[in-house]
């Protein structure tokens, strides 16, 4: 290969867009709250507050829409359980033990374990506080015919701890991922909530409130550590003749 060919190869490699992981590794961390993040704080707070208000207003009887929505998922075939169970584990408290080391190994940033574990622990703890304050029972405590597909379902129902953790972790993980994959995070978190209806552990408002609380916890952890301020990929200048 001639010197000219070598120079052209090096120039072409330099012009190639930098990979997403490399850009995240080198990106500065931002702790600002702009319009969009502020809207997320407001929206998630409204979701949690509205769900909690309905629960408080219906202490002794659930809203008329909740039972048919719950039954639509809870009465699905038992054969779905092998597919539902692994999805449900994405809301398990110990999911951080698998997700955080992988995230740290990929992105090599100390903010990953701090924000990801922090959001999970905060969500887990606040969910317990909300449960005690709301005092709402589980589906089987409220009406008959509930299909219980998980052992050890006990205690209080509002909010869903699995939903809280899934949405908290998704909120802190999303800024590290390419935009198309961020939607996948929240889709998975939503499926976690629906899985809790399927196994008979929670009612719809439990899941909705858990989603709102989880996003709030994720935003709080992200604000504490910052999120990668990844610049947009610059477009290649058009080739010139000559």
N, C-alpha and C positions, 0 to 999 in steps of 0.2 A: 504494500500500500504506500502510495506517495505521500509526501508531506502535505500536499494540497488535499488529498483524500482524507487524511487524518484530521486536518483542520475542519473540513466540512462535516465529518462525523461528530466531532466534539461540539461544533456549533449547533447541529441538529439535536443532540442530546440536551444541550442547554436550553433550546427552545421548547422542549417538551414540557407540558404543564406538570407542576409538582403534584405528587400524590396527596390524597386527603390526609392520610395518617401523618405524613411529614409536615404538612401545613399545620395540623393541630399541635404537633409536638413543639413547633417553633412559634406558635401564635402567642401574643400577649394575653393575659387574663384580664377580663373586664368585669367590673362590679357595678356598672351603671344601671339605672332603672330608666329605660326609655319608655316611649308610649306603649309599644307592644307588650313588654314585660309587665308594665303597670296594669294593662288591661287583663293580663293573665291572673295577676293577684286579685283584681276585682271580680273577675268571672268565677274563679275557683272559690273565693269567699262567699259569693252569692249562692253558688251551688250548694256548698256545705250549709250555709245559714238557712236557705229555703227548705232543704231536706229536713234539717233539724226542727225547723218551725212546724212543718207538717207532722212530724213525729210527736212533738209536744202537744199538738192540737188533737191528736188521735191516739191518746194513751191507751184507751180501752177497746178501740176498734180501728182496724187498718183502713186506709182509703179504699174506696170501691174498686179502683183500677188496679191496685197492687196484687190482689189475689189472682186474677186471671193472667196477669203478666208473669207472676211467679210460677203458676201452674203450667204455663206454656213451655217453660224451660224445665221445670222439675219433673214433668210427666213425659219427657222425651225418653226414648228407649234405653234400657239398661246397657245395651250393647255399645253405647257411646262412651261408657266410663273409661275404657283403656286409652281412648284418645283425649278425654277431658282431663284425666288425672295429671299428666305431665304439664299441661298448660296451667293448671291450678297451682302448681309448685312455683310458678314465677311470682306468686304473691306470698310465698313462704318467708318467714323472717330470715331464714338462713340463705336466702338466694344471694345475698351480698357476698357470702363466702365463696361462691362460684364466680359471680360476675366481676367483683372488684379485682381479684388477681389477674384475670384476663384483661380487663380494661387497663390496669397499670402496666402489664407486660406489653400491650399494644401501643399505648400512647406515651408511656414513660413520663408521666407527670404525677407529682405528689398530690395534686388536687383531686385526682380520681378516687383514691381510697377515702379521702376526707369527706368529699361531697357525697359519694355513693353510699358509704356506710352511714354517714351522718343523716342523710335523708331517710334511710331505712329505719334506723334506731329512733329518730324523732317521730316518724310516722307510727311506728309500733307503740311508742310510749303515749303519744297523744290519742291514738285510737282507744287505748284502755281508759284514758281520762274521760273521753266523750261517752264511751259505753256506760260508765258509772253515772255520769250526769244525766244521760238520756233515759236510761233504765228500760230500754225496749227489749222484749223477749225475742227468742228465735221463732222461726215459722211454726215448728211443731208445738210451741207454747201457745200459739194464737189460734190455729185451726187444725182440723183433722185431715188425714189422707196425705200427709207429707211423705214423699219418698226420701228416706235418709240413706245416702250412699257413702257416708264417711263416718267412721267411729269417732267418739270423743267430742261430738258437737254439743256444747253446753255453754252456760254463761249467757251474756247479753248479746244482742244482735246489732244495734246501731252504735257505731259504724262498722262496716266490714274491714277487719284488719288486713285481710289479703288484698282487697282493692286499694286500701290506703298505701300499703307497701309497694304494690305494683305500679301505681301512678307516681309515687314519690321517686322511685328508682328510675322510671321512664323519664321523668322531668329532669333529673340530673344527668342521665346518660345521653339524652337527645342532643345537647349541644356539641357532643364529641363525634356525632355521626353525620354522614352526608345527608343533606335534606331529604332525599327519597326514603331513607331508612328511619327518619324520625317518626313518620306516620306508622311505621311497622311497630315501633315501641308502644305507642298508645293504642294501637289495635290489639296488641298482645295483652296490655293492661285491661282493656275492655273485656276481652275474652276471659281473663281471670275472674272479673266480676260476674260474668254470666255463668261461669263454672260453679260459682258459689250458690247460685240459684239452682242449678242442676243437681247438686249434691244435697240440697235441702238445708243449707247452713244459714242463708240470709234471704231477706226480702229485697225487692228492688230499691227502696229508699236507703237501705243499709249500704248497698253498692254505690248508689249515686252520692251519698254523703261521704263515703270512703274515697271516691274519686276526687271530690273537691278538697278534702283534707290532705290527700296524698300530693296533689299538685301544690298546695300551699307549703307543705313540708319540703318538697323538692325545690321550690323557688327560694325558700329560706336558706337551704343548704347551698344552693348555687350562688346566692347573694353573698354568703359568708366566704366562699372560696373563690368566686369569680368563675366565669365561663370562657372558653377559648374564643378569642376575637379573630375568627378565621376570615381573611380577606377573600373576596371573590376572585376567581381565576381570570387573569387578564386575557383578553382575546389576542390572538396572534396577529401581528400586523400583516397586511397583504404583501405578498412577494412582489418585488419590483424587477423589472426586466433589466438585463445588462449586468 
